[in-house]
């Protein structure tokens, strides 16, 4: 039994870090950025809502119209970036810094984008979209500790969407605040029940708190759409072991074995389960 416990602990760590952490818990995932609707939503953030966001002077409004026209042209992003860079001053609107940050982010210059988002919220501390985007790209870099203040500020300012709550859940999970992670992931699932990333985060936060029954149910739901995902079968097997249901855990390990995806560690644990259950022929 000591060996079983050690192997169980090793599999928990493997499922939480090597597979789930490296592949399924990256936010935003590659799939997220490829989604045309998500791209459209991000590009729409170039606009400015003057009723709830930084005001533009008459001169800045003219500049902004010029930039939007430039963005419609081939190679217009580079031209618009140059136009904005030359126009931004310490006293200019935070909306210009925000737009430049978006351009940098779209070009893949994440560090520069983060710098400009920070400049934007320094000028306008209640700039919701700047806080949200800053938190998003800090998460993308894995800087979860610093992402939390930006994302919580966005929520306090009125952000109510799955991405903000999902990223907040990820940040809490990766900084050891498991209960807060569960709460944030639950909100993300409420706003977007179709995204498996949020469900996986919720399942992991439940399992890490020992809420195995809920974790198993959530993983069941995800596995319906991703039956080929090794880490999900492993994570659910771990939850079954936590519930003292070794035969159900064995069923998961058997599925992996028949898929040709069982690791030596999972096979060894499967053998231990069969021995402990007096199923020595298996």
Backbone bond lengths (Angstrom), bond angles and torsions (degrees), N, CA, C in turn:
res aa  C-N    CA-C-N  psi(-1)  N-CA   C-N-CA  omega(-1)  CA-C   N-CA-C  phi
1 X - - - 1.457 - - 1.517 112.48 -
2 X 1.346 117.26 -32.79 1.461 118.92 177.96 1.521 110.76 -60.78
3 X 1.361 114.98 -41.77 1.455 118.48 179.77 1.525 110.35 -64.61
4 X 1.342 115.91 -39.54 1.467 119.90 178.74 1.514 111.17 -59.98
5 X 1.346 115.55 -44.38 1.467 119.07 179.85 1.532 110.93 -63.04
6 X 1.332 116.14 -41.30 1.466 119.54 -179.42 1.526 110.76 -64.78
7 X 1.350 115.62 -42.81 1.458 119.16 179.21 1.517 110.95 -66.28
8 X 1.337 116.12 -38.16 1.463 120.01 177.25 1.523 110.17 -59.73
9 X 1.327 116.16 -46.23 1.468 120.23 179.39 1.522 110.76 -61.50
10 X 1.335 116.27 -39.79 1.461 119.75 179.88 1.523 111.29 -65.21
11 X 1.336 116.52 -39.31 1.448 119.89 179.74 1.526 111.85 -69.63
12 X 1.331 115.73 -36.24 1.465 119.07 175.18 1.519 109.93 -59.10
13 X 1.315 115.89 -47.60 1.470 120.11 179.94 1.515 110.85 -62.64
14 X 1.325 116.77 -42.33 1.461 120.26 -178.97 1.514 111.55 -63.61
15 X 1.329 115.89 -45.28 1.462 119.63 -178.96 1.517 111.53 -65.93
16 X 1.327 116.50 -35.07 1.466 120.28 -176.08 1.514 112.58 -78.34
17 X 1.339 117.06 -29.56 1.451 119.18 -173.75 1.514 113.25 -111.09
18 X 1.324 117.54 -61.83 1.459 120.52 -172.23 1.517 112.85 -62.03
19 X 1.332 117.67 -45.47 1.455 119.54 -175.42 1.519 111.97 -95.49
20 X 1.335 115.46 -62.99 1.455 118.54 -176.07 1.512 111.63 -62.91
21 X 1.325 116.67 -44.86 1.450 119.45 -176.93 1.509 112.39 -66.50
22 X 1.333 116.95 -41.47 1.463 120.40 -174.34 1.519 112.44 -79.35
23 X 1.345 117.99 -29.23 1.451 119.54 -172.38 1.520 113.20 -113.35
24 X 1.333 117.00 -50.33 1.460 119.72 -168.51 1.521 113.54 -94.21
25 X 1.321 117.12 -14.39 1.463 118.88 -176.55 1.519 112.13 -111.36
26 X 1.308 117.19 31.20 1.456 120.78 172.53 1.527 107.56 -94.91
27 X 1.317 116.70 126.37 1.456 121.09 -179.31 1.509 109.44 -126.76
28 X 1.310 118.72 137.31 1.442 124.98 -14.10 1.534 109.95 -70.14
29 X 1.294 118.11 142.24 1.453 121.90 -179.37 1.521 109.52 -73.73
30 X 1.343 115.47 167.31 1.463 120.03 177.38 1.526 109.81 -58.55
31 X 1.342 116.20 -39.73 1.458 120.37 179.32 1.531 110.98 -60.89
32 X 1.339 116.15 -37.49 1.465 120.22 179.89 1.532 110.40 -60.97
33 X 1.336 116.54 -47.06 1.462 119.76 -176.52 1.525 112.01 -71.52
34 X 1.337 117.63 -25.71 1.463 120.26 179.45 1.522 112.48 -77.93
35 X 1.316 116.81 -17.86 1.460 120.68 -179.01 1.528 110.01 -67.74
36 X 1.347 118.43 119.75 1.478 120.93 -177.75 1.517 113.28 -57.40
37 X 1.338 117.19 -34.89 1.464 119.84 -179.52 1.526 110.93 -67.03
38 X 1.339 117.09 -38.96 1.466 120.04 178.68 1.535 110.42 -68.74
39 X 1.336 116.18 -38.80 1.463 119.60 176.53 1.525 110.34 -62.30
40 X 1.325 115.63 -43.56 1.460 120.35 179.84 1.520 111.46 -61.46
41 X 1.340 115.46 -42.64 1.469 119.86 -179.72 1.514 110.99 -63.59
42 X 1.352 116.27 -39.75 1.461 118.95 -179.68 1.529 110.98 -67.99
43 X 1.334 116.88 -44.59 1.457 120.13 -179.63 1.522 111.46 -65.01
44 X 1.330 115.99 -30.82 1.474 119.49 178.85 1.511 111.65 -65.03
45 X 1.339 117.12 -18.84 1.454 119.73 -178.47 1.520 112.24 -75.37
46 X 1.363 116.18 -0.97 1.473 117.15 171.83 1.520 111.02 -68.80
47 X 1.331 117.11 -24.11 1.448 120.46 -179.67 1.522 111.82 -71.45
48 X 1.306 116.76 166.51 1.458 122.00 -179.69 1.524 109.01 -129.07
49 X 1.323 116.26 131.35 1.454 122.10 174.61 1.525 107.53 -100.14
50 X 1.323 117.71 101.54 1.467 120.28 -173.01 1.514 114.78 -65.75
51 X 1.340 118.34 -15.06 1.463 119.96 -178.20 1.521 112.44 -75.84
52 X 1.327 117.24 -29.69 1.462 119.60 -175.88 1.526 112.71 -125.81
53 X 1.329 117.39 4.88 1.458 120.49 -175.78 1.521 110.21 -132.40
54 X 1.340 116.46 175.48 1.468 119.58 -175.52 1.524 112.65 -53.86
55 X 1.316 114.99 137.68 1.457 121.05 179.29 1.531 110.49 -75.24
56 X 1.320 114.77 150.75 1.462 121.75 174.75 1.524 108.99 -109.97
57 X 1.313 116.09 134.22 1.457 119.51 173.67 1.533 108.34 -69.24
58 X 1.328 116.25 167.91 1.474 120.05 179.05 1.524 110.63 -57.37
59 X 1.329 115.92 -42.59 1.463 120.46 179.31 1.533 110.84 -63.94
60 X 1.316 116.46 -39.74 1.467 120.46 -179.61 1.526 111.35 -70.51
61 X 1.330 117.38 -32.85 1.460 120.25 176.27 1.522 110.67 -63.16
62 X 1.309 116.73 -41.81 1.470 121.00 177.10 1.527 109.71 -62.99
63 X 1.342 115.79 -44.12 1.460 120.56 178.54 1.523 110.68 -60.53
64 X 1.313 115.91 -41.66 1.459 119.95 -177.31 1.527 111.06 -65.04
65 X 1.314 117.02 -39.95 1.465 120.58 177.45 1.528 110.76 -63.58
66 X 1.312 115.74 -37.49 1.469 120.05 177.62 1.519 110.72 -63.70
67 X 1.329 115.70 -43.31 1.467 120.92 -179.20 1.527 110.57 -63.68
68 X 1.336 117.34 -43.07 1.458 120.62 179.53 1.520 111.30 -63.12
69 X 1.314 117.38 -35.71 1.460 121.18 175.91 1.522 110.83 -68.15
70 X 1.323 116.02 -40.02 1.463 119.86 179.05 1.533 111.31 -63.42
71 X 1.309 116.37 -36.98 1.460 120.73 -178.20 1.522 112.72 -65.74
72 X 1.331 117.74 -19.66 1.458 120.82 179.56 1.526 112.63 -79.04
73 X 1.325 117.14 -14.30 1.462 121.83 -175.30 1.522 111.32 -90.77
74 X 1.327 116.82 156.58 1.460 121.24 172.86 1.528 108.80 -63.47
75 X 1.320 116.05 128.84 1.467 119.74 -177.44 1.510 113.16 73.06
76 X 1.339 115.88 12.71 1.456 119.57 -175.62 1.513 114.05 -70.73
77 X 1.335 116.90 -23.81 1.461 119.10 -178.89 1.526 111.31 -62.58
78 X 1.329 116.35 -42.73 1.471 119.86 179.81 1.521 110.54 -64.45
79 X 1.339 115.80 -41.00 1.472 119.80 179.60 1.526 110.17 -65.84
80 X 1.332 116.53 -44.52 1.461 120.40 179.68 1.522 111.22 -62.86
81 X 1.332 115.98 -38.00 1.475 120.12 178.48 1.520 110.33 -62.18
82 X 1.323 117.14 -43.52 1.468 120.71 178.48 1.530 111.24 -64.42
83 X 1.322 116.05 -41.25 1.470 120.65 -180.00 1.526 110.86 -61.61
84 X 1.327 115.73 -45.79 1.460 120.08 -179.28 1.515 111.92 -67.61
85 X 1.301 116.94 -44.68 1.467 121.35 -178.56 1.518 110.75 -56.76
86 X 1.333 116.02 -41.31 1.463 120.38 -179.99 1.525 112.47 -71.50
87 X 1.332 116.40 -27.05 1.472 119.81 -173.54 1.521 113.56 -88.56
88 X 1.338 117.87 -26.22 1.466 120.82 -173.69 1.518 111.49 -71.59
89 X 1.331 114.94 131.97 1.465 123.16 178.40 1.529 108.29 -131.61
90 X 1.305 118.18 166.28 1.475 119.73 178.93 1.518 113.28 -55.81
91 X 1.329 117.22 -31.01 1.460 119.84 -176.92 1.528 113.12 -95.37
92 X 1.320 118.37 -1.17 1.465 120.29 -177.91 1.524 110.70 -75.05
93 X 1.331 115.32 165.15 1.464 121.40 -175.42 1.531 111.56 -63.64
94 X 1.343 114.44 144.44 1.466 119.95 176.15 1.523 111.37 -62.68
95 X 1.321 117.60 -21.62 1.462 121.23 179.04 1.522 111.16 -62.97
96 X 1.333 117.30 -31.99 1.472 120.00 178.62 1.525 110.57 -70.96
97 X 1.319 116.94 -42.57 1.469 120.45 176.78 1.531 109.99 -60.87
98 X 1.332 115.86 -40.86 1.458 121.45 -179.77 1.532 110.70 -62.82
99 X 1.313 116.28 -44.45 1.467 120.27 -179.28 1.520 111.10 -65.73
100 X 1.327 116.88 -39.99 1.462 120.29 176.77 1.530 110.13 -63.62
101 X 1.322 116.91 -39.60 1.463 120.85 177.40 1.530 110.56 -60.92
102 X 1.335 117.01 -42.17 1.465 120.53 177.85 1.523 111.40 -61.39
103 X 1.323 116.58 -42.22 1.464 121.01 179.31 1.528 110.75 -63.08
104 X 1.317 115.84 -42.24 1.466 120.15 179.17 1.532 110.21 -64.93
105 X 1.332 115.97 -41.21 1.465 119.91 -179.89 1.518 111.06 -64.59
106 X 1.321 116.05 -43.22 1.460 120.02 179.99 1.527 111.25 -63.74
107 X 1.327 116.31 -29.66 1.469 121.21 178.56 1.526 112.16 -83.17
108 X 1.337 117.30 -0.99 1.454 120.74 179.88 1.511 114.31 84.29
109 X 1.325 117.48 9.10 1.471 121.71 -179.66 1.539 107.94 -93.54
110 X 1.317 115.13 72.98 1.466 121.44 -168.64 1.530 112.42 -66.38
111 X 1.328 117.40 -42.66 1.468 119.40 -179.37 1.528 111.22 -60.81
112 X 1.331 116.36 -42.19 1.469 119.75 178.43 1.525 110.56 -67.84
113 X 1.331 116.29 -37.74 1.459 119.53 178.31 1.529 110.61 -61.01
114 X 1.324 116.51 -45.03 1.463 120.77 179.11 1.520 110.70 -59.80
115 X 1.329 117.15 -41.59 1.466 121.44 178.41 1.529 110.86 -58.68
116 X 1.320 116.80 -44.35 1.463 120.21 -177.59 1.528 112.16 -74.16
117 X 1.343 117.13 -33.31 1.467 118.70 173.69 1.535 109.86 -63.26
118 X 1.327 116.22 -40.29 1.473 119.71 177.79 1.526 110.60 -62.27
119 X 1.329 117.03 -42.04 1.463 120.59 177.94 1.532 110.16 -61.25
120 X 1.332 115.50 -37.69 1.457 120.21 -178.36 1.526 111.42 -64.79
121 X 1.350 117.41 -45.14 1.465 118.85 -178.07 1.531 111.86 -76.67
122 X 1.328 117.28 -20.33 1.462 119.17 172.93 1.526 109.97 -67.29
123 X 1.325 115.77 -40.26 1.460 120.02 179.40 1.533 111.48 -74.00
124 X 1.331 115.84 -36.15 1.462 120.95 -176.53 1.529 108.42 -134.89
125 X 1.338 117.96 88.98 1.471 121.60 -173.52 1.529 114.93 -60.14
126 X 1.327 117.83 -21.13 1.464 120.56 -178.72 1.530 112.85 -105.41
127 X 1.314 116.64 26.95 1.465 122.22 -179.64 1.532 107.84 -82.16
128 X 1.331 115.57 96.90 1.463 121.42 -171.96 1.521 112.72 -56.53
129 X 1.327 117.66 -54.12 1.464 119.83 -173.91 1.528 112.40 -65.19
130 X 1.312 116.90 -30.47 1.465 119.43 177.60 1.525 110.32 -68.03
131 X 1.333 117.08 -41.19 1.464 120.38 176.40 1.525 110.79 -63.36
132 X 1.336 116.19 -43.28 1.460 120.32 -178.77 1.529 111.24 -62.73
133 X 1.334 117.00 -48.46 1.461 119.90 -178.98 1.522 111.81 -67.03
134 X 1.321 116.94 -36.18 1.462 120.22 176.64 1.521 109.66 -60.70
135 X 1.328 116.87 -46.75 1.457 120.28 178.17 1.512 112.42 -61.91
136 X 1.326 116.59 -39.70 1.459 121.49 -179.72 1.528 111.33 -59.49
137 X 1.324 116.45 -48.92 1.460 118.65 -175.53 1.526 112.69 -78.40
138 X 1.319 117.75 -24.83 1.465 119.31 170.84 1.530 109.69 -65.49
139 X 1.340 116.74 -38.40 1.468 120.21 175.35 1.523 110.72 -63.69
140 X 1.308 115.59 -41.82 1.466 119.21 -179.54 1.528 111.16 -60.30
141 X 1.310 116.98 -32.26 1.468 121.41 177.93 1.530 112.29 -84.79
142 X 1.329 117.01 -5.57 1.450 119.94 -178.73 1.512 114.08 82.78
143 X 1.336 117.81 12.84 1.464 121.75 179.07 1.530 108.13 -91.46
144 X 1.325 115.78 70.34 1.461 120.93 -172.02 1.526 113.00 -69.66
145 X 1.315 117.06 -35.17 1.465 120.25 -179.17 1.519 110.89 -60.07
146 X 1.327 117.31 -44.32 1.462 120.64 -179.14 1.520 112.41 -80.63
147 X 1.329 117.79 -17.24 1.461 120.00 177.93 1.527 111.51 -73.07
148 X 1.323 116.92 -30.09 1.469 120.77 -174.66 1.533 112.64 -58.93
149 X 1.342 120.18 -49.26 1.472 118.43 179.91 1.525 113.13 -59.65
150 X 1.341 117.23 -38.60 1.466 120.18 -179.87 1.519 111.26 -66.76
151 X 1.324 116.51 -44.04 1.465 120.27 -177.90 1.523 111.69 -70.49
152 X 1.326 117.68 -40.59 1.471 119.38 177.90 1.530 110.61 -66.85
153 X 1.333 117.00 -35.16 1.462 119.96 175.93 1.527 110.05 -63.40
154 X 1.337 116.63 -41.95 1.464 120.38 178.24 1.526 110.69 -60.78
155 X 1.332 116.65 -42.71 1.466 120.56 178.05 1.522 110.61 -62.94
156 X 1.322 117.27 -44.89 1.466 121.42 179.75 1.525 112.09 -63.45
157 X 1.331 116.13 -27.68 1.466 120.22 179.23 1.529 112.26 -84.90
158 X 1.341 116.18 -4.74 1.461 118.59 175.46 1.509 116.20 120.26
159 X 1.329 118.38 1.33 1.470 119.51 178.27 1.524 108.85 -64.93
160 X 1.308 116.70 124.12 1.466 121.66 -179.93 1.516 107.47 -137.78
161 X 1.319 116.03 81.22 1.460 121.13 -178.07 1.521 109.30 -150.94
162 X 1.324 115.68 163.28 1.458 120.78 -174.12 1.519 112.81 -67.16
163 X 1.325 117.57 -36.77 1.466 120.10 -176.88 1.523 110.96 -65.13
164 X 1.321 117.19 -47.08 1.468 120.33 -179.16 1.524 110.70 -60.86
165 X 1.335 116.60 -47.98 1.464 119.34 -179.85 1.528 111.86 -68.96
166 X 1.323 117.02 -36.97 1.459 119.59 179.22 1.520 112.34 -65.15
167 X 1.324 116.68 -42.88 1.462 120.67 177.39 1.524 111.17 -66.72
168 X 1.318 115.79 -35.29 1.462 119.72 176.95 1.526 109.83 -65.56
169 X 1.339 116.50 -41.07 1.458 120.05 175.89 1.514 111.72 -60.78
170 X 1.325 116.82 -44.42 1.463 121.27 178.21 1.524 110.86 -60.01
171 X 1.323 116.23 -44.05 1.464 120.52 -178.45 1.522 111.25 -64.18
172 X 1.328 116.74 -43.35 1.464 119.91 177.24 1.525 110.90 -63.79
173 X 1.331 116.56 -42.19 1.461 120.60 -178.32 1.519 111.05 -61.56
174 X 1.317 116.34 -40.87 1.460 120.57 -176.66 1.522 113.68 -82.28
175 X 1.326 116.33 -4.17 1.469 119.72 174.91 1.531 111.11 -114.87
176 X 1.337 115.79 14.81 1.463 120.55 173.12 1.506 115.61 80.02
177 X 1.329 118.78 13.77 1.471 121.23 179.83 1.537 108.28 -101.01
178 X 1.318 115.01 74.24 1.455 121.57 -166.80 1.528 112.98 -67.01
179 X 1.322 117.54 -41.95 1.462 120.64 -179.34 1.527 110.66 -62.94
180 X 1.333 116.30 -43.76 1.466 120.13 177.99 1.528 110.38 -65.10
181 X 1.340 116.51 -36.19 1.463 120.53 177.64 1.522 110.83 -60.90
182 X 1.330 116.34 -44.37 1.463 120.15 179.20 1.529 110.81 -58.84
183 X 1.334 116.32 -45.85 1.463 120.13 -178.52 1.526 111.29 -62.17
184 X 1.331 116.48 -42.64 1.460 120.30 -179.36 1.526 111.21 -67.26
185 X 1.335 116.75 -42.76 1.462 119.78 179.37 1.526 111.50 -64.58
186 X 1.330 117.05 -36.40 1.464 119.16 177.97 1.524 110.54 -61.15
187 X 1.318 117.14 -41.05 1.459 120.62 177.60 1.531 110.66 -64.79
188 X 1.330 116.70 -40.69 1.468 120.32 179.03 1.524 110.83 -61.06
189 X 1.339 116.35 -42.13 1.467 120.72 179.67 1.524 110.70 -66.79
190 X 1.322 117.54 -36.00 1.471 120.96 177.13 1.525 110.32 -60.25
191 X 1.335 116.44 -44.75 1.463 120.46 -177.55 1.527 112.46 -77.16
192 X 1.338 116.94 -27.34 1.468 119.71 -178.58 1.527 109.54 -146.80
193 X 1.337 117.77 81.02 1.464 120.95 -177.59 1.521 113.67 -71.58
194 X 1.332 117.53 -7.47 1.455 120.05 -177.76 1.513 114.82 -91.07
195 X 1.333 118.66 -7.82 1.463 121.38 -177.51 1.517 110.56 -93.93
196 X 1.338 116.01 116.56 1.462 120.47 -177.56 1.521 113.08 -67.19
197 X 1.335 117.78 -27.26 1.468 120.47 179.87 1.525 111.18 -55.17
198 X 1.332 115.71 -44.94 1.471 118.97 -178.06 1.524 110.46 -69.71
199 X 1.332 116.93 -38.82 1.471 120.72 178.63 1.527 110.72 -64.12
200 X 1.327 116.20 -39.73 1.457 119.92 179.14 1.522 110.66 -65.08
201 X 1.324 116.42 -42.72 1.458 119.62 177.37 1.519 111.48 -61.24
202 X 1.339 115.81 -41.57 1.464 120.00 178.27 1.528 110.08 -63.99
203 X 1.334 116.90 -44.07 1.469 120.21 179.63 1.522 110.80 -60.13
204 X 1.315 116.60 -43.44 1.465 119.37 -178.93 1.526 111.03 -65.35
205 X 1.336 116.87 -40.99 1.472 119.26 -179.83 1.529 110.59 -66.71
206 X 1.324 117.34 -34.67 1.472 120.80 177.33 1.522 111.10 -67.01
207 X 1.342 116.23 -46.15 1.462 120.36 -178.18 1.527 110.81 -64.46
208 X 1.331 116.98 -39.19 1.465 119.83 -179.43 1.525 112.11 -67.87
209 X 1.339 117.21 -19.47 1.467 121.10 175.01 1.527 112.18 -93.47
210 X 1.324 117.29 0.33 1.445 120.86 -177.98 1.515 113.96 81.00
211 X 1.332 117.42 13.92 1.469 121.56 177.62 1.531 107.76 -89.02
212 X 1.334 114.03 68.04 1.460 119.91 -168.95 1.525 113.23 -67.80
213 X 1.321 118.12 -38.30 1.466 119.99 -177.30 1.522 111.05 -61.01
214 X 1.335 116.48 -45.96 1.463 120.00 178.04 1.523 110.83 -66.30
215 X 1.328 116.08 -37.67 1.453 120.25 179.22 1.519 112.03 -63.21
216 X 1.343 116.45 -42.38 1.461 121.28 178.01 1.532 110.32 -61.12
217 X 1.323 116.79 -44.74 1.465 121.19 -178.92 1.526 111.04 -62.47
218 X 1.330 116.85 -41.92 1.458 120.31 179.59 1.525 111.05 -66.11
219 X 1.336 117.04 -41.11 1.463 120.61 178.89 1.529 111.20 -67.20
220 X 1.324 117.07 -34.44 1.469 120.47 174.46 1.525 110.35 -56.51
221 X 1.322 115.25 -44.96 1.461 120.81 -178.50 1.526 110.95 -64.15
222 X 1.325 117.20 -41.90 1.463 120.59 -179.58 1.532 110.87 -68.90
223 X 1.340 116.70 -40.43 1.462 121.13 -176.79 1.524 112.32 -63.70
224 X 1.305 117.81 -24.03 1.465 120.22 176.93 1.525 110.79 -61.11
225 X 1.318 115.88 -33.30 1.460 119.60 179.76 1.508 114.08 -98.13
226 X 1.349 117.45 -16.38 1.470 121.17 -177.80 1.527 110.16 -134.23
227 X 1.335 117.76 60.45 1.472 119.29 -175.75 1.519 114.08 -68.50
228 X 1.334 116.96 -13.24 1.462 120.06 -178.64 1.520 112.90 -90.56
229 X 1.343 118.20 -2.25 1.465 121.94 -172.84 1.525 111.05 -82.95
230 X 1.328 115.27 108.98 1.468 121.42 -176.24 1.514 112.65 -58.18
231 X 1.316 117.17 -45.51 1.464 120.49 -174.52 1.520 112.62 -62.64
232 X 1.332 117.19 -29.21 1.461 120.13 179.08 1.524 111.35 -69.50
233 X 1.339 116.81 -42.94 1.466 120.46 176.77 1.526 110.73 -62.81
234 X 1.335 116.06 -39.85 1.465 119.93 178.70 1.526 111.23 -65.09
235 X 1.326 115.73 -45.88 1.462 119.92 -178.48 1.527 110.55 -61.74
236 X 1.346 116.30 -41.34 1.464 118.87 179.89 1.533 110.98 -69.01
237 X 1.333 116.91 -36.70 1.462 120.02 175.72 1.523 110.41 -60.30
238 X 1.319 116.74 -42.00 1.464 121.09 177.55 1.526 110.85 -60.23
239 X 1.349 115.85 -40.93 1.462 119.77 179.36 1.528 111.00 -65.98
240 X 1.325 117.14 -39.36 1.470 120.04 176.77 1.532 110.95 -61.76
241 X 1.334 116.30 -40.06 1.464 119.42 177.18 1.526 110.36 -64.17
242 X 1.340 116.02 -37.79 1.457 119.88 176.58 1.517 112.21 -62.99
243 X 1.334 116.71 -29.45 1.472 122.25 177.82 1.523 111.58 -86.87
244 X 1.327 116.63 4.03 1.473 121.94 -176.63 1.527 110.92 59.15
245 X 1.335 115.33 44.07 1.459 122.36 176.74 1.536 108.50 -121.68
246 X 1.337 117.16 68.70 1.465 120.59 -173.15 1.520 114.11 -62.68
247 X 1.337 118.18 -30.78 1.466 119.53 -179.31 1.530 111.00 -67.05
248 X 1.334 116.49 -36.61 1.462 119.18 176.77 1.529 110.35 -69.07
249 X 1.338 116.21 -36.99 1.465 119.45 175.30 1.524 109.85 -62.65
250 X 1.334 116.23 -41.34 1.463 120.73 179.33 1.524 110.77 -60.92
251 X 1.320 117.18 -37.28 1.466 120.38 178.51 1.523 110.72 -60.85
252 X 1.338 116.55 -40.63 1.467 119.52 177.58 1.520 111.39 -64.71
253 X 1.339 116.49 -44.27 1.462 119.87 179.31 1.533 110.87 -63.61
254 X 1.338 116.59 -34.86 1.469 120.68 178.28 1.536 110.57 -66.39
255 X 1.312 116.09 -38.97 1.464 119.75 177.52 1.528 109.75 -60.35
256 X 1.329 116.39 -44.84 1.461 120.05 178.01 1.523 111.05 -63.00
257 X 1.337 116.63 -40.42 1.467 119.78 -179.79 1.526 110.49 -62.50
258 X 1.321 116.90 -42.94 1.463 120.68 -178.29 1.524 112.34 -73.95
259 X 1.325 115.72 -21.22 1.469 119.81 173.97 1.522 111.39 -82.48
260 X 1.339 116.38 -7.77 1.461 120.36 -177.04 1.514 113.17 76.16
261 X 1.347 117.09 22.62 1.459 121.03 -176.23 1.528 112.87 -117.69
262 X 1.330 117.44 10.52 1.463 119.79 -178.81 1.525 110.12 -74.91
263 X 1.328 116.35 136.50 1.467 121.80 175.68 1.524 109.09 -86.65
264 X 1.338 118.21 161.28 1.469 119.59 175.76 1.528 112.20 -55.44
265 X 1.335 117.05 -38.10 1.470 120.34 -179.25 1.525 111.46 -64.93
266 X 1.348 116.64 -42.76 1.460 119.21 -178.95 1.530 110.91 -68.84
267 X 1.341 117.59 -34.99 1.463 120.61 177.17 1.525 110.90 -66.58
268 X 1.330 116.14 -39.74 1.459 119.95 178.49 1.524 110.82 -64.24
269 X 1.330 115.99 -41.74 1.464 119.61 178.36 1.527 110.80 -67.83
270 X 1.339 116.80 -37.56 1.462 120.09 176.59 1.532 109.96 -60.59
271 X 1.330 117.02 -43.07 1.460 120.43 176.97 1.517 112.08 -61.68
272 X 1.326 116.99 -41.10 1.471 121.28 178.29 1.530 110.92 -62.75
273 X 1.334 116.17 -40.92 1.473 119.24 179.14 1.522 109.75 -61.41
274 X 1.333 116.60 -46.80 1.463 119.76 179.77 1.534 111.59 -61.44
275 X 1.324 117.08 -40.10 1.468 120.05 178.01 1.526 110.52 -63.00
276 X 1.339 116.35 -46.39 1.460 120.79 -178.71 1.523 112.32 -64.99
277 X 1.349 116.16 -27.20 1.461 121.00 -179.58 1.520 111.42 -94.35
278 X 1.356 117.22 11.03 1.487 122.81 -179.70 1.520 112.10 57.85
279 X 1.336 115.16 36.93 1.470 120.81 176.62 1.534 107.23 -112.37
280 X 1.329 115.14 60.64 1.462 121.01 -168.06 1.526 112.91 -68.03
281 X 1.325 117.34 -28.00 1.455 118.53 178.74 1.532 110.54 -64.29
282 X 1.333 117.69 -37.20 1.453 121.18 177.64 1.522 111.17 -72.54
